[in-house]
Amino acid sequence: MARFHAVENPTFQRAMRLISAITNANPAQITTTFDHDYETGDIVRLHVPRWFGMRRADKQVGTITVTGTDTFTIDIDTTQFNAFSIPAPVPWYVDSYPSVTPVGEIAANLGGATQNVLPY
């Protein structure tokens, strides 16, 4: 898994995180490969390449509830999806890894956005 990267401390926004597990549950629980730094109410999009099963979760968008530093639930019912799995070892031809990317958040989560620093 050393070939895959995610920015651990992003400068401007919550960053994409790599996924190490997704449960077949309602709501689904997602585990990331390191601390996600997300907040309850963030809206995220899942990316699940075909090599990792659970293809029906790919491109799904949902609101999360943080359950731990590297876990959260998402309001997506995955009980009828194929199981998520990581092939071991990851084949050489796999060019992307399962990830979660923030695409929005509840406005109450915005704490530091008090000054516009753009030049226009």
C-alpha positions as CSV (number, residue, x, y, z in Angstrom):
1,M,0.0,0.0,0.0
2,A,3.0,2.3,0.0
3,R,2.2,3.4,-3.6
4,F,-0.9,5.3,-2.5
5,H,-0.9,8.8,-1.0
6,A,-3.2,11.2,0.9
7,V,-2.2,14.5,2.3
8,E,-2.3,14.1,6.0
9,N,-2.4,17.8,7.0
10,P,-4.2,19.8,4.2
11,T,-3.8,23.5,4.2
12,F,-7.2,24.7,2.9
13,Q,-9.8,22.1,3.4
14,R,-10.5,18.7,4.8
15,A,-8.6,16.2,2.7
16,M,-9.3,13.0,0.8
17,R,-8.6,10.0,3.0
18,L,-7.9,6.4,1.9
19,I,-10.4,3.7,3.0
20,S,-9.3,0.5,4.7
21,A,-12.7,-0.9,5.5
22,I,-16.5,-0.4,4.8
23,T,-19.0,-2.5,6.6
24,N,-22.2,-4.0,5.2
25,A,-24.5,-2.2,7.5
26,N,-27.1,0.6,7.7
27,P,-25.6,3.1,8.3
28,A,-22.3,1.8,6.8
29,Q,-19.1,2.3,8.9
30,I,-16.0,3.5,7.2
31,T,-12.5,3.2,8.5
32,T,-9.7,5.3,7.1
33,T,-6.0,4.5,6.9
34,F,-5.1,7.3,9.4
35,D,-7.0,10.0,11.3
36,H,-9.5,11.7,9.1
37,D,-10.0,15.0,10.9
38,Y,-13.7,15.1,9.7
39,E,-16.6,16.4,11.7
40,T,-20.1,15.1,12.1
41,G,-22.2,16.7,9.4
42,D,-19.5,16.7,6.7
43,I,-20.8,15.5,3.4
44,V,-18.5,13.1,1.6
45,R,-18.2,11.2,-1.7
46,L,-16.9,7.6,-1.8
47,H,-14.6,6.3,-4.5
48,V,-14.4,2.5,-4.6
49,P,-12.5,1.1,-7.6
50,R,-13.7,-2.3,-9.0
51,W,-10.8,-4.2,-7.5
52,F,-12.1,-3.7,-4.0
53,G,-15.6,-5.0,-4.2
54,M,-18.7,-3.0,-3.0
55,R,-18.9,-1.2,-6.4
56,R,-22.4,0.0,-5.6
57,A,-20.8,2.3,-3.0
58,D,-18.7,4.0,-5.7
59,K,-19.7,7.7,-6.2
60,Q,-22.3,7.6,-3.4
61,V,-22.6,10.8,-1.4
62,G,-23.7,11.0,2.2
63,T,-23.6,12.8,5.5
64,I,-21.3,11.4,8.1
65,T,-21.3,10.9,11.9
66,V,-17.9,10.7,13.4
67,T,-17.4,7.6,15.7
68,G,-13.6,7.7,16.2
69,T,-10.4,9.4,15.0
70,D,-10.3,7.1,11.9
71,T,-13.9,5.9,11.7
72,F,-17.3,7.3,10.9
73,T,-20.7,6.2,9.8
74,I,-22.3,7.4,6.6
75,D,-26.0,7.5,5.8
76,I,-25.8,4.9,3.1
77,D,-27.3,1.4,3.5
78,T,-24.7,-1.1,2.3
79,T,-26.4,-4.2,3.6
80,Q,-27.2,-5.5,0.1
81,F,-23.9,-4.5,-1.5
82,N,-21.0,-6.9,-2.2
83,A,-18.5,-7.1,0.6
84,F,-15.6,-4.6,0.6
85,S,-12.2,-6.2,0.5
86,I,-8.6,-5.2,-0.2
87,P,-6.7,-7.7,-2.3
88,A,-3.4,-8.9,-0.8
89,P,-1.1,-8.1,-2.2
90,V,-2.5,-5.2,-4.2
91,P,-1.9,-6.1,-7.8
92,W,0.5,-4.0,-9.8
93,Y,-2.2,-2.9,-12.3
94,V,-4.4,-1.3,-9.6
95,D,-4.0,2.5,-10.2
96,S,-6.3,3.9,-7.6
97,Y,-7.3,3.1,-4.1
98,P,-10.6,3.4,-2.3
99,S,-11.0,6.9,-0.9
100,V,-13.4,9.3,0.7
101,T,-13.5,13.0,-0.3
102,P,-15.4,15.8,1.5
103,V,-17.7,17.6,-0.9
104,G,-19.6,19.8,1.6
105,E,-20.4,20.5,5.2
106,I,-23.1,21.9,7.4
107,A,-22.6,25.6,7.7
108,A,-22.4,25.4,11.5
109,N,-19.2,23.4,11.2
110,L,-17.4,26.5,9.7
111,G,-15.5,27.9,12.6
112,G,-12.6,29.8,11.0
113,A,-14.1,31.4,7.9
114,T,-14.4,34.9,9.2
115,Q,-12.2,36.9,6.9
116,N,-11.9,36.8,3.1
117,V,-8.2,36.9,2.1
118,L,-8.7,36.6,-1.6
119,P,-7.2,39.4,-3.7
120,Y,-10.4,40.4,-5.4
